[in-house]
Amino acid sequence: MTQITPTKAFLQGLRRSLPFILVVVPFATLFGVVATEAGLNLIQTMGFTALVIAGAAQFASLQMMQDQAPILMVLLAGLAVNMRMAMYSASLVPYLGKAPLWQRAFAAYILFDQSYAVSLDRFEKEPELSIPARIAFFFGVAIPISILWCGTTAVGALVGSAIPSSMGLDFALPITFIALIGPMLKSIPHVAAAVVSVVGALALGWMPSGVGLLVAASLAMLTGALVEDWSSKWVH
């Protein structure tokens, strides 16, 4: 099969990122609104979103700040919620691990749920892709979303209370994860992992600082691995 050029791969990634605009824009706008309502000024809000660039961790940390939690607890909350990025990074190493250091560093900075899920799906389906094409595709997905995330956060911070609550911007987060996870439930191990993660997250919701989500995610990964191992043995 003929290898596609990095430019073509980037454009393909760009097209794959377009549907996420529908959820990234309201989600980032909501963060800008909430951050200013919590007392952060524009510079603080934009520094927060540009440095962390991870919605769930930003909202968790902001909530801790509003609750007057110590700085250490705020940092731990953000870290706990974002620990899944370590899992994402590990699973991308076989596909992007040989890219130049600066590219891997930039990819790590703009690694989030959408860029991970879309890219991994492409890499698994087309293992013959070259390293330059893979990294270009990843950037094609992640860069526009990152720019929109920061840009619409600024919009939310600037307009603030002018956005009526009736718009219901908070729909963006659950819709995003449904769109990411739904198409990936193609096998029994995937479904088993998804079920365990949902049950675990609900059962452990009482745990502080996102710890319940980490435990649920760990149990889900273990379940998926065990079911996949059992399935392969049963088939053979």
C-alpha positions as CSV (number, residue, x, y, z in Angstrom):
1,M,0.0,0.0,0.0
2,T,1.3,3.5,-1.0
3,Q,2.2,5.6,2.0
4,I,0.4,8.9,2.4
5,T,2.3,12.0,2.8
6,P,2.5,13.9,6.2
7,T,0.6,16.8,4.6
8,K,-2.3,14.5,3.5
9,A,-2.3,12.8,6.9
10,F,-2.5,16.2,8.6
11,L,-5.5,17.2,6.5
12,Q,-7.2,13.9,7.2
13,G,-6.7,14.5,10.9
14,L,-8.0,18.0,10.5
15,R,-11.2,16.6,9.0
16,R,-11.6,14.1,11.8
17,S,-11.4,16.9,14.4
18,L,-14.3,18.8,12.9
19,P,-17.1,17.0,14.7
20,F,-15.6,17.7,18.1
21,I,-16.0,21.4,17.5
22,L,-19.6,21.0,18.5
23,V,-18.6,20.0,22.0
24,V,-15.3,21.7,22.5
25,V,-16.7,25.2,21.9
26,P,-19.4,25.1,24.5
27,F,-17.3,23.1,27.0
28,A,-14.4,25.6,26.8
29,T,-16.7,28.5,26.9
30,L,-18.3,27.1,30.0
31,F,-14.9,26.9,31.7
32,G,-14.2,30.5,30.9
33,V,-17.5,31.5,32.4
34,V,-17.1,29.4,35.5
35,A,-13.5,30.5,36.0
36,T,-14.4,34.2,36.0
37,E,-17.3,33.6,38.3
38,A,-14.9,31.9,40.7
39,G,-12.8,35.0,40.8
40,L,-10.1,34.4,38.2
41,N,-9.2,37.3,35.9
42,L,-8.7,36.9,32.2
43,I,-4.9,36.3,32.4
44,Q,-5.3,33.8,35.2
45,T,-8.0,32.0,33.3
46,M,-6.1,31.8,30.1
47,G,-2.9,30.8,31.9
48,F,-4.8,28.0,33.6
49,T,-6.4,26.7,30.3
50,A,-3.2,27.0,28.2
51,L,-0.9,25.3,30.7
52,V,-3.3,22.5,31.8
53,I,-5.2,22.1,28.6
54,A,-7.4,19.3,30.1
55,G,-11.0,20.1,30.7
56,A,-11.9,17.6,33.4
57,A,-8.8,18.4,35.4
58,Q,-9.4,22.1,35.1
59,F,-13.0,21.8,36.3
60,A,-11.9,19.5,39.2
61,S,-9.1,21.9,40.3
62,L,-11.4,24.9,40.0
63,Q,-14.0,23.3,42.2
64,M,-11.3,22.6,44.8
65,M,-10.2,26.3,44.6
66,Q,-13.7,27.4,45.1
67,D,-13.9,25.2,48.2
68,Q,-10.9,26.9,49.6
69,A,-8.8,23.7,49.5
70,P,-5.0,23.9,50.1
71,I,-2.9,24.4,47.0
72,L,-1.5,20.9,47.4
73,M,-4.9,19.4,47.3
74,V,-5.8,21.4,44.2
75,L,-2.7,20.0,42.5
76,L,-3.5,16.5,43.6
77,A,-7.0,16.8,42.3
78,G,-5.9,17.8,38.9
79,L,-3.2,15.1,38.8
80,A,-5.7,12.4,39.9
81,V,-8.2,13.3,37.2
82,N,-5.4,13.5,34.6
83,M,-3.7,10.3,35.4
84,R,-5.5,8.7,32.5
85,M,-3.1,10.6,30.2
86,A,-0.3,8.4,31.4
87,M,-2.3,5.4,30.2
88,Y,-2.9,7.2,26.9
89,S,0.8,7.9,26.5
90,A,1.8,4.3,27.1
91,S,-0.6,3.0,24.5
92,L,0.7,5.5,21.9
93,V,4.4,4.6,22.4
94,P,4.3,1.7,19.9
95,Y,3.0,4.1,17.2
96,L,4.8,7.4,18.0
97,G,7.7,6.3,20.2
98,K,10.2,6.7,17.3
99,A,9.2,10.2,16.3
100,P,11.7,13.1,17.0
101,L,11.8,14.3,20.6
102,W,10.3,17.7,20.0
103,Q,7.4,16.1,18.2
104,R,6.8,13.7,21.0
105,A,7.0,16.5,23.5
106,F,4.5,18.6,21.6
107,A,2.2,15.6,21.2
108,A,2.4,15.0,25.0
109,Y,1.3,18.6,25.5
110,I,-1.8,18.4,23.2
111,L,-2.7,14.9,24.2
112,F,-6.3,14.7,25.4
113,D,-9.3,12.4,25.0
114,Q,-10.2,13.4,21.5
115,S,-6.8,13.4,20.0
116,Y,-6.0,10.1,21.7
117,A,-9.1,8.2,20.8
118,V,-9.2,9.3,17.1
119,S,-5.5,8.7,16.6
120,L,-5.3,5.3,18.2
121,D,-8.3,4.1,16.2
122,R,-6.5,5.2,13.0
123,F,-3.2,3.7,14.0
124,E,-4.7,0.4,14.9
125,K,-6.6,0.2,11.6
126,E,-3.6,1.2,9.5
127,P,-0.5,-0.1,11.1
128,E,1.4,0.5,7.8
129,L,1.4,4.2,8.3
130,S,4.8,5.8,8.6
131,I,5.9,7.6,11.7
132,P,5.8,11.1,10.0
133,A,2.2,10.3,8.7
134,R,1.1,9.2,12.2
135,I,2.5,12.2,14.0
136,A,1.0,14.5,11.3
137,F,-2.4,12.9,11.6
138,F,-2.2,13.3,15.4
139,F,-1.3,17.0,15.1
140,G,-4.1,17.4,12.5
141,V,-6.6,16.2,15.1
142,A,-5.2,17.9,18.2
143,I,-4.0,21.4,17.0
144,P,-7.4,22.8,15.8
145,I,-9.1,21.5,19.0
146,S,-6.3,23.0,21.2
147,I,-6.7,26.4,19.4
148,L,-10.5,26.3,19.8
149,W,-10.2,25.3,23.4
150,C,-8.0,28.3,24.3
151,G,-9.9,30.7,22.0
152,T,-13.4,29.9,23.3
153,T,-12.2,29.8,26.9
154,A,-11.3,33.5,26.3
155,V,-14.7,34.1,24.9
156,G,-16.3,32.6,28.0
157,A,-14.1,34.6,30.3
158,L,-14.8,37.9,28.5
159,V,-18.6,37.6,28.1
160,G,-19.0,35.8,31.4
161,S,-22.5,36.2,32.8
162,A,-23.9,37.5,29.5
163,I,-24.3,33.9,28.5
164,P,-27.8,32.7,29.8
165,S,-27.9,29.6,31.9
166,S,-30.7,28.3,29.7
167,M,-28.1,27.5,27.0
168,G,-27.1,24.5,29.0
169,L,-23.4,24.5,28.0
170,D,-22.7,21.8,30.5
171,F,-24.1,19.2,28.0
172,A,-20.7,19.2,26.3
173,L,-18.8,17.0,28.6
174,P,-21.0,13.9,28.6
175,I,-21.7,14.2,24.9
176,T,-18.0,14.3,24.2
177,F,-17.2,11.0,26.0
178,I,-20.2,9.3,24.5
179,A,-19.0,10.2,21.1
180,L,-15.5,9.0,21.8
181,I,-16.4,5.7,23.5
182,G,-19.5,4.5,21.6
183,P,-17.7,3.7,18.3
184,M,-15.0,1.8,20.1
185,L,-17.3,-0.8,21.7
186,K,-16.6,-3.4,19.0
187,S,-15.7,-6.5,21.0
188,I,-16.6,-8.3,24.2
189,P,-13.5,-7.1,26.1
190,H,-14.3,-3.5,25.2
191,V,-17.9,-3.8,26.3
192,A,-16.9,-5.6,29.5
193,A,-14.3,-2.8,30.3
194,A,-17.0,-0.2,29.6
195,V,-19.5,-1.8,31.9
196,V,-17.0,-2.2,34.8
197,S,-15.9,1.4,34.4
198,V,-19.5,2.8,34.6
199,V,-20.4,0.6,37.5
200,G,-17.1,1.4,39.3
201,A,-17.4,5.1,38.7
202,L,-20.9,5.2,40.1
203,A,-20.1,3.0,43.1
204,L,-16.9,4.9,44.0
205,G,-18.3,8.4,43.4
206,W,-18.0,9.2,47.1
207,M,-14.2,9.0,46.9
208,P,-12.4,12.5,46.9
209,S,-10.4,14.2,44.2
210,G,-11.2,11.8,41.4
211,V,-9.7,8.8,43.1
212,G,-12.9,6.8,42.4
213,L,-12.4,7.4,38.6
214,L,-8.9,6.2,38.7
215,V,-9.9,3.0,40.6
216,A,-12.7,2.4,38.2
217,A,-10.4,2.9,35.2
218,S,-7.9,0.5,36.6
219,L,-10.6,-2.1,37.3
220,A,-11.9,-1.6,33.7
221,M,-8.5,-2.1,32.1
222,L,-7.9,-5.2,34.2
223,T,-11.3,-6.6,33.2
224,G,-10.7,-5.9,29.5
225,A,-7.3,-7.6,29.6
226,L,-8.7,-10.6,31.5
227,V,-11.7,-11.0,29.2
228,E,-9.5,-10.6,26.1
229,D,-7.1,-13.2,27.4
230,W,-9.9,-15.6,28.2
231,S,-11.5,-15.0,24.8
232,S,-8.2,-15.8,23.0
233,K,-7.7,-19.0,24.9
234,W,-11.3,-20.0,24.4
235,V,-11.1,-19.4,20.6
236,H,-7.9,-21.4,20.3
